[in-house]
């Protein structure tokens, strides 16, 4: 088994943090996105979508998409439960992970992809789209800050994949040149707590 890894890219990092929280060590095989190694024929045979990470099992089966890989390891190693334990917890984790991934993460990723000079070789950049996405962020920050007041983690009382997705998103804001407004103290406090976890360095 090996994990084809994309280094500093957000989605590979989500899996590495997940594995660190599980206490699992999987051999990593680096794939250089900047050099377009994910466009090679060997890689396309594993994932025609040209996305990282990809988990290659011992029998050659290739699993891609971040949450699919995480769910695979969750099924094999259910403790600690990072997708929730009860039916309600699992639904809440799914709800919050999707909220972060489909709204906040998608916006930050679009800003980076359509405005950062390093992406010019990999993306047909539309600067106006980056601007439009940036303008939507304050409303989302305000919503998240209100929700986080009085609770420790994104989806409730326990650390979950929703926190991993949110942490990676907030860290991704730096290269996207997005700042958390100073008056959103609950979000800033949550981010500081998550950055202090050992898994955050994965």
DOSEDO-685362 format. One line per 5 residues: number of its first residue (from 1); for each residue x, y, z of N, C-alpha, C. Coordinates in Angstrom, 3 decimals. Example, Ala and Ser with C-alpha at 12.3 -4.5 7.8 and 13.67 -1.06 7.14 Angstrom:
2
1) 13.190,-5.690,7.800,12.300,-4.500,7.800,13.200,-3.300,7.800  12.850,-2.250,7.080,13.670,-1.060,7.140,12.900,0.030,7.870 .
! end
This chain:
202
1) 0.847,-1.190,0.000,0.000,0.000,0.000,0.886,1.244,0.000  0.484,2.239,-0.801,1.221,3.500,-0.810,0.262,4.637,-1.112  0.651,5.831,-0.673,-0.168,7.018,-0.898,0.586,7.957,-1.817  0.036,8.190,-2.999,0.614,9.180,-3.910,0.248,10.552,-3.380  1.259,11.326,-3.051,1.071,12.539,-2.257,1.480,13.775,-3.044 .
6) 0.732,14.850,-2.847,1.001,16.088,-3.569,1.645,17.174,-2.745  2.332,16.805,-1.674,3.081,17.794,-0.897,2.205,18.810,-0.201  2.427,20.083,-0.495,1.737,21.164,0.220,0.300,21.382,-0.245  -0.122,20.712,-1.298,-1.497,20.880,-1.784,-2.488,20.492,-0.680  -3.612,21.189,-0.591,-4.542,20.990,0.541,-5.105,19.581,0.675 .
11) -5.552,18.964,-0.410,-6.200,17.662,-0.284,-5.260,16.551,0.177  -4.050,16.450,-0.366,-3.119,15.471,0.204,-2.853,15.723,1.687  -2.779,16.974,2.067,-2.544,17.287,3.479,-3.714,16.839,4.355  -4.927,16.944,3.855,-6.086,16.475,4.621,-5.937,14.998,4.970  -5.494,14.193,3.999,-5.317,12.762,4.264,-4.174,12.535,5.238 .
16) -3.078,13.277,5.095,-1.952,13.091,6.013,-2.350,13.436,7.445  -3.129,14.500,7.631,-3.599,14.852,8.973,-4.507,13.762,9.511  -5.395,13.262,8.676,-6.300,12.187,9.078,-5.500,10.970,9.549  -4.507,10.578,8.779,-3.686,9.427,9.144,-2.927,9.683,10.436  -2.432,10.906,10.618,-1.715,11.243,11.850,-2.630,11.144,13.058 .
21) -3.885,11.606,12.911,-4.839,11.508,14.013,-5.162,10.046,14.337  -5.096,9.182,13.328,-5.339,7.756,13.528,-4.103,7.024,14.035  -2.948,7.683,13.977,-1.706,7.014,14.360,-1.221,6.029,13.327  -1.572,6.260,12.056,-1.201,5.354,10.977,-0.061,5.940,10.147  0.842,5.085,9.724,1.934,5.490,8.843,1.832,4.700,7.542 .
26) 1.617,5.412,6.458,1.500,4.810,5.134,2.645,5.346,4.277  3.355,4.495,3.550,4.433,4.985,2.686,3.919,6.027,1.690  4.642,7.136,1.582,4.266,8.214,0.676,5.140,8.184,-0.571  4.514,8.410,-1.708,5.246,8.569,-2.963,4.940,9.965,-3.499  5.927,10.866,-3.474,5.645,12.242,-3.897,5.347,12.345,-5.389 .
31) 4.387,13.202,-5.703,4.044,13.539,-7.084,4.112,15.051,-7.195  4.988,15.548,-8.052,5.220,16.986,-8.169,4.161,17.619,-9.079  3.229,18.348,-8.444,2.159,18.984,-9.221,2.713,20.082,-10.116  3.685,20.834,-9.591,4.272,21.930,-10.369,4.917,21.459,-11.652  5.453,20.246,-11.630,6.069,19.667,-12.818,5.070,18.847,-13.643 .
36) 3.812,18.901,-13.238,2.723,18.196,-13.926,2.925,16.684,-13.976  3.531,16.145,-12.929,3.719,14.698,-12.894,2.386,13.963,-12.802  1.340,14.674,-12.357,0.015,14.049,-12.297,-0.650,13.993,-13.669  0.049,14.442,-14.703,-0.423,14.325,-16.078,0.261,13.162,-16.812  1.166,12.470,-16.135,1.885,11.380,-16.786,0.938,10.214,-17.067 .
41) 1.307,9.388,-18.032,0.465,8.239,-18.390,0.344,7.262,-17.228  1.438,7.081,-16.481,1.394,6.165,-15.343,0.395,6.648,-14.300  0.381,7.958,-14.064,-0.558,8.485,-13.082,-1.992,8.415,-13.607  -2.191,8.727,-14.866,-3.537,8.713,-15.441,-4.161,7.325,-15.409  -3.333,6.292,-15.434,-3.869,4.933,-15.317,-4.457,4.706,-13.925 .
46) -3.928,5.407,-12.932,-4.433,5.281,-11.564,-5.609,6.212,-11.307  -5.525,7.415,-11.841,-6.602,8.391,-11.650,-6.731,9.283,-12.880  -7.641,8.950,-13.778,-7.839,9.755,-14.993,-8.269,11.194,-14.699  -8.724,11.474,-13.458,-9.137,12.830,-13.108,-7.944,13.737,-12.816  -6.730,13.157,-12.764,-5.494,13.916,-12.542,-5.509,14.645,-11.194 .
51) -6.042,14.011,-10.170,-6.116,14.639,-8.852,-5.345,13.829,-7.823  -4.842,14.537,-6.841,-4.155,13.921,-5.714,-4.937,14.197,-4.441  -4.816,13.293,-3.461,-3.974,12.107,-3.403,-4.639,10.893,-4.050  -3.845,9.830,-4.183,-4.348,8.542,-4.644,-3.760,7.469,-3.727  -4.618,6.619,-3.199,-4.173,5.494,-2.386,-4.143,4.247,-3.261 .
56) -2.973,3.618,-3.360,-2.822,2.402,-4.152,-2.693,1.232,-3.182  -3.646,0.305,-3.252,-3.655,-0.842,-2.359,-2.695,-1.928,-2.856  -2.467,-2.918,-2.015,-1.508,-3.966,-2.349,-1.890,-4.739,-3.609  -3.188,-4.818,-3.890,-3.614,-5.553,-5.090,-3.677,-4.666,-6.329  -3.230,-3.409,-6.190,-3.220,-2.490,-7.315,-4.439,-1.613,-7.432 .
61) -5.457,-1.870,-6.607,-6.649,-1.014,-6.618,-6.264,0.414,-6.237  -6.770,1.382,-7.006,-6.469,2.785,-6.742,-7.717,3.503,-6.238  -7.581,4.161,-5.103,-8.666,4.964,-4.540,-8.263,6.422,-4.584  -9.122,7.251,-5.148,-8.873,8.691,-5.153,-10.049,9.391,-4.482  -9.943,10.696,-4.370,-10.860,11.572,-3.651,-10.579,11.467,-2.145 .
66) -10.318,12.606,-1.558,-9.849,12.699,-0.180,-10.747,11.979,0.817  -12.045,12.279,0.793,-12.934,11.689,1.786,-13.125,10.195,1.569  -13.029,9.729,0.327,-13.124,8.295,0.068,-11.948,7.572,0.716  -10.760,8.138,0.586,-9.576,7.545,1.201,-9.713,7.560,2.723  -10.176,8.678,3.271,-10.351,8.768,4.727,-11.388,7.768,5.220 .
71) -12.475,7.610,4.492,-13.509,6.649,4.902,-12.976,5.214,4.842  -12.119,4.927,3.908,-11.511,3.599,3.833,-10.740,3.302,5.117  -9.904,4.255,5.535,-9.130,4.044,6.757,-10.009,4.077,8.007  -11.073,4.860,7.979,-12.005,4.885,9.113,-12.650,3.514,9.301  -12.985,2.855,8.205,-13.610,1.532,8.297,-12.630,0.492,8.832 .
76) -11.367,0.629,8.444,-10.357,-0.318,8.904,-9.912,-0.032,10.339  -9.906,1.236,10.697,-9.407,1.663,12.011,-10.416,2.655,12.605  -11.490,2.151,13.191,-12.591,3.033,13.632,-12.293,3.921,14.830  -11.215,3.669,15.548,-10.873,4.500,16.711,-9.556,5.223,16.482  -9.521,6.524,16.777,-10.658,7.361,17.180,-11.603,7.617,16.006 .
81) -12.872,7.770,16.323,-13.891,7.978,15.285,-13.819,9.418,14.786  -13.430,9.594,13.538,-13.303,10.940,12.968,-14.473,11.305,12.062  -15.410,10.361,11.877,-16.639,10.645,11.139,-17.855,10.592,12.068  -17.622,10.581,13.382,-18.709,10.489,14.338,-18.997,9.042,14.710  -19.606,8.851,15.883,-19.943,7.497,16.357,-21.423,7.184,16.167 .
86) -22.289,7.990,16.729,-23.725,7.739,16.624,-24.247,8.223,15.279  -25.474,7.837,14.974,-26.099,8.281,13.722,-26.160,9.799,13.661  -26.516,10.430,14.791,-26.609,11.885,14.815,-25.241,12.528,14.626  -24.227,12.013,15.320,-22.877,12.565,15.175,-22.383,12.435,13.738  -22.626,11.285,13.134,-22.180,11.086,11.756,-22.867,12.053,10.799 .
91) -24.151,12.283,11.027,-24.878,13.234,10.179,-24.359,14.653,10.382  -24.059,15.018,11.627,-23.551,16.361,11.904,-22.167,16.571,11.304  -21.323,15.554,11.418,-19.985,15.660,10.822,-20.098,15.797,9.312  -20.958,14.991,8.698,-21.156,15.070,7.247,-21.678,16.448,6.845  -22.646,16.959,7.606,-23.220,18.273,7.316,-22.140,19.361,7.347 .
96) -21.351,19.355,8.421,-20.352,20.416,8.566,-19.186,20.244,7.603  -18.802,19.015,7.351,-17.714,18.820,6.392,-18.121,19.314,5.013  -19.355,19.041,4.622,-19.837,19.508,3.325,-19.967,21.027,3.295  -20.428,21.607,4.392,-20.522,23.070,4.443,-19.150,23.716,4.241  -18.150,23.180,4.931,-16.812,23.747,4.806,-16.243,23.480,3.422 .
101) -16.375,22.244,2.967,-15.759,21.848,1.701,-16.409,22.511,0.487  -17.735,22.494,0.440,-18.437,22.981,-0.748,-18.597,24.490,-0.775  -18.471,25.133,0.373,-18.600,26.588,0.408,-17.251,27.257,0.658  -16.752,27.175,1.880,-15.538,27.919,2.212,-14.314,27.425,1.438  -14.060,26.118,1.475,-12.881,25.600,0.782,-12.963,25.879,-0.718 .
106) -14.124,25.690,-1.297,-14.278,25.917,-2.736,-13.963,27.363,-3.107  -14.387,28.303,-2.258,-14.111,29.714,-2.532,-12.620,30.016,-2.435  -11.993,29.551,-1.360,-10.567,29.821,-1.165,-9.747,29.183,-2.286  -10.097,27.956,-2.659,-9.385,27.286,-3.743,-9.534,28.050,-5.056  -10.732,28.547,-5.330,-10.959,29.301,-6.562,-10.151,30.599,-6.573 .
111) -10.082,31.257,-5.426,-9.289,32.489,-5.334,-7.830,32.196,-5.652  -7.302,31.127,-5.039,-5.904,30.761,-5.284,-5.682,30.385,-6.741  -6.532,29.522,-7.261,-6.333,29.016,-8.619,-6.450,30.109,-9.674  -7.279,31.105,-9.405,-7.533,32.127,-10.429,-6.820,33.450,-10.183  -5.965,33.504,-9.140,-5.253,34.757,-8.897,-3.768,34.584,-8.611 .
116) -3.353,33.402,-8.182,-1.950,33.226,-7.804,-1.087,33.001,-9.048  0.041,33.725,-9.158,0.902,33.573,-10.346,1.397,32.144,-10.560  1.586,31.395,-9.470,2.096,30.029,-9.603,1.123,29.115,-10.328  -0.156,29.507,-10.389,-1.164,28.666,-11.026,-1.372,28.999,-12.494  -0.684,29.996,-12.990,-0.896,30.437,-14.370,-0.605,29.330,-15.378 .
121) 0.359,28.443,-15.051,0.712,27.356,-15.967,-0.251,26.174,-15.881  -1.030,26.135,-14.794,-1.899,24.983,-14.570,-3.380,25.299,-14.743  -3.709,26.569,-14.827,-5.109,26.973,-14.800,-5.389,28.037,-15.855  -6.548,27.956,-16.501,-7.002,29.034,-17.377,-7.639,30.084,-16.458  -6.813,30.988,-15.962,-7.231,31.877,-14.880,-8.261,32.912,-15.335 .
126) -9.252,33.111,-14.453,-10.292,34.115,-14.665,-10.268,35.025,-13.429  -9.511,36.119,-13.459,-9.361,36.982,-12.284,-10.690,37.469,-11.716  -11.665,37.692,-12.588,-12.962,38.174,-12.113,-13.642,37.139,-11.208  -13.405,35.860,-11.478,-13.982,34.814,-10.635,-13.328,34.826,-9.251  -12.030,35.049,-9.212,-11.339,35.157,-7.927,-11.906,36.319,-7.113 .
131) -12.154,37.433,-7.763,-12.716,38.604,-7.079,-14.116,38.314,-6.553  -14.933,37.674,-7.372,-16.304,37.358,-6.954,-16.301,36.407,-5.756  -15.405,35.435,-5.770,-15.313,34.496,-4.642,-14.839,35.200,-3.379  -13.891,36.095,-3.516,-13.370,36.837,-2.367,-14.477,37.671,-1.701  -15.366,38.211,-2.507,-16.437,39.059,-1.970,-17.465,38.255,-1.171 .
136) -17.530,36.948,-1.382,-18.491,36.111,-0.655,-17.970,35.677,0.711  -16.676,35.793,0.960,-16.078,35.259,2.176,-16.554,35.907,3.474  -16.682,37.228,3.554,-17.077,37.819,4.846,-18.364,37.243,5.422  -19.341,36.975,4.581,-20.598,36.399,5.066,-20.375,35.006,5.660  -19.531,34.219,5.016,-19.237,32.878,5.526,-18.449,32.946,6.829 .
141) -17.488,33.852,6.901,-16.723,34.014,8.140,-17.651,34.368,9.301  -18.567,35.281,9.048,-19.495,35.706,10.096,-20.360,34.541,10.559  -20.841,33.748,9.613,-21.656,32.582,9.950,-20.878,31.591,10.801  -19.653,31.268,10.386,-18.845,30.308,11.117,-18.472,30.824,12.498  -18.166,32.101,12.588,-17.796,32.668,13.886,-18.969,32.576,14.864 .
146) -20.173,32.862,14.401,-21.345,32.737,15.269,-21.530,31.292,15.720  -21.364,30.355,14.796,-21.571,28.948,15.111,-20.526,28.418,16.093  -19.290,28.943,16.011,-18.207,28.412,16.820,-18.186,28.956,18.243  -18.978,29.968,18.524,-18.993,30.514,19.878,-19.544,29.481,20.858  -18.749,29.134,21.836,-19.216,28.218,22.865,-18.983,26.753,22.579 .
151) -18.338,26.417,21.465,-18.009,25.018,21.245,-16.576,24.891,20.738  -16.005,23.722,20.978,-14.578,23.542,20.729,-14.257,23.150,19.299  -15.137,22.356,18.684,-14.839,21.831,17.360,-15.947,22.172,16.367  -15.643,22.059,15.100,-16.556,22.478,14.043,-17.908,21.777,14.126  -17.891,20.450,14.327,-19.146,19.686,14.284,-19.687,19.345,15.663 .
156) -19.141,19.939,16.725,-19.663,19.652,18.063,-18.582,19.521,19.100  -18.650,18.470,19.914,-17.747,18.311,21.050,-16.496,17.503,20.731  -16.430,16.894,19.555,-15.306,16.020,19.221,-14.621,16.461,17.934  -13.311,16.266,17.888,-12.533,16.517,16.688,-12.991,15.563,15.587  -13.097,16.068,14.360,-13.582,15.245,13.252,-12.959,15.681,11.934 .
161) -13.344,14.978,10.870,-12.854,15.353,9.546,-13.304,16.760,9.165  -14.388,17.231,9.747,-14.822,18.602,9.470,-13.772,19.597,9.951  -13.139,19.306,11.089,-12.063,20.161,11.575,-10.847,20.078,10.664  -10.560,18.881,10.158,-9.420,18.731,9.247,-9.647,19.560,7.985  -10.845,19.451,7.412,-11.148,20.220,6.204,-11.062,21.718,6.480 .
166) -11.594,22.143,7.621,-11.564,23.566,7.967,-10.142,24.043,8.227  -9.340,23.250,8.959,-7.961,23.644,9.244,-7.174,23.843,7.957  -7.258,22.866,7.053,-6.524,22.963,5.800,-7.014,24.164,4.987  -8.309,24.422,5.037,-8.858,25.586,4.328,-8.299,26.879,4.894  -8.303,27.006,6.213,-7.810,28.238,6.830,-6.318,28.422,6.578 .
171) -5.544,27.335,6.591,-4.118,27.445,6.281,-3.899,27.806,4.817  -4.795,27.339,3.946,-4.707,27.612,2.514,-5.009,29.081,2.214  -5.613,29.766,3.174,-5.909,31.182,2.972,-4.642,32.018,2.831  -3.545,31.572,3.458,-2.310,32.361,3.393,-1.799,32.515,1.963  -1.579,31.421,1.213,-1.140,31.613,-0.175,-2.209,32.247,-1.063 .
176) -3.485,32.122,-0.647,-4.563,32.758,-1.412,-4.712,34.236,-1.057  -3.903,34.682,-0.066,-3.932,36.080,0.389,-5.321,36.482,0.910  -5.847,35.625,1.790,-7.117,35.871,2.466,-6.844,35.913,3.963  -7.359,36.917,4.644,-7.161,37.061,6.087,-8.472,36.836,6.831  -8.373,36.219,8.021,-9.523,36.123,8.906,-9.686,37.476,9.587 .
181) -10.820,38.132,9.449,-10.999,39.436,10.092,-10.743,39.378,11.590  -10.148,40.438,12.135,-9.743,40.483,13.536,-10.914,40.272,14.489  -12.109,40.733,14.121,-13.227,40.689,15.061,-13.893,39.311,15.151  -13.416,38.337,14.393,-13.981,36.992,14.474,-13.128,36.156,15.428  -13.268,36.452,16.722,-12.411,35.851,17.742,-12.624,34.351,17.873 .
186) -13.860,33.888,17.738,-14.134,32.460,17.889,-13.413,31.652,16.814  -13.420,32.152,15.601,-12.716,31.464,14.519,-11.215,31.473,14.743  -10.683,32.620,15.155,-9.250,32.724,15.399,-8.817,31.795,16.529  -9.608,31.708,17.590,-9.278,30.832,18.709,-9.312,29.365,18.279  -10.350,29.001,17.519,-10.435,27.628,17.016,-9.212,27.297,16.165 .
191) -8.840,28.196,15.268,-7.702,27.944,14.379,-6.421,27.765,15.189  -6.222,28.576,16.215,-5.032,28.450,17.056,-5.000,27.101,17.768  -6.155,26.644,18.253,-6.209,25.335,18.918,-5.858,24.215,17.951  -6.394,24.298,16.743,-6.143,23.234,15.770,-4.691,23.229,15.308  -4.105,24.404,15.150,-2.708,24.493,14.724,-1.777,23.898,15.769 .
196) -2.214,23.869,17.038,-1.392,23.350,18.119,-1.424,21.820,18.192  -2.346,21.182,17.483,-2.405,19.721,17.503,-1.192,19.148,16.747  -0.586,18.072,17.254,0.570,17.494,16.561,0.292,17.130,15.107  -0.920,16.701,14.816,-1.247,16.283,13.443,-1.199,17.427,12.447  -1.281,18.663,12.941,-1.313,19.810,12.033,-0.028,19.954,11.229 .
201) 1.045,19.344,11.706,2.322,19.439,10.992,2.489,18.330,9.960  1.477,17.487,9.826,1.603,16.360,8.874,1.686,16.862,7.425 .
! end
